[in-house]
Amino acid sequence: MPRNYRCKGVRAAWSLTNLQHAVCAVEISKYSDKKVATMYGIPWQTLRRHLDRVRKGLGVEKLLGRPKTLTSDDENELLAVIIEMERKLFGLTKMDIRRLAYRYCEINGVQHNFNRNTKCTGEDWMLNFMKNHPELSLRKPEPTSLARASGFNKEKVTRFF
């Protein structure tokens, strides 16, 4: 069951353009960090964190929440494996996909915080994966007999029709 996180306050009510202007104002002007933060309506520590990022050579961007475990390329590769297995008449359950994603991270050396005891990803990860890939439609797979799978070929179908 997905978690129901209730927001106690307003997070990141500032805009990215305000943050960029504030960073430029601190770098160019003689104003202090705190004064610029109040002028632009940005929390002081947020401005300080982004100033440190700019001084290290990283850009200004609005980062909220945890970083994703898998990149979009990794997710697309995992999606291709799932679709290929489905095309070969091998149905996968949600638990199978969670275990497959864990194994993918282990084999490719992707840093993750998945459960090492159960060797599968969490339910939240699965829900977000399904939300990001609406082309997936997971149902309870039914076994396909070998005779039925081999009987469904172009020659037999054309003979039938």
HUHUTA-V964716 format. One line per field, one symbol per residue. phi: phi as a letter, one per 40 degrees, with the letter a starting at -180 (. if undefined). psi: psi as a letter, one per 20 degrees, with the letter a starting at -180 (. if undefined). A space follows every 50 residues. Layout:
phi=???
psi=???
//
This chain:
phi=.ccbccccbcbfccccccccccccccccccccccccccccgbdccccccc ccccccgcccacbbgccccbccccccccccccccccccgbcbcccccccc cccdccccgccabcccccfaccccccccccccbcccbcbccbcbcccccc ccbcccccccc
psi=pqqnppphappliqrhhggghgghgghgrjqrghghghhikpqghggggh ggghhijqroqooqaqqqgprhgghhggghgghghhhjknqprhhghghg hghggggjkpprkroigilrrrhgggghghhhniipnproqqqpqhhggh imrgghghhg.
//
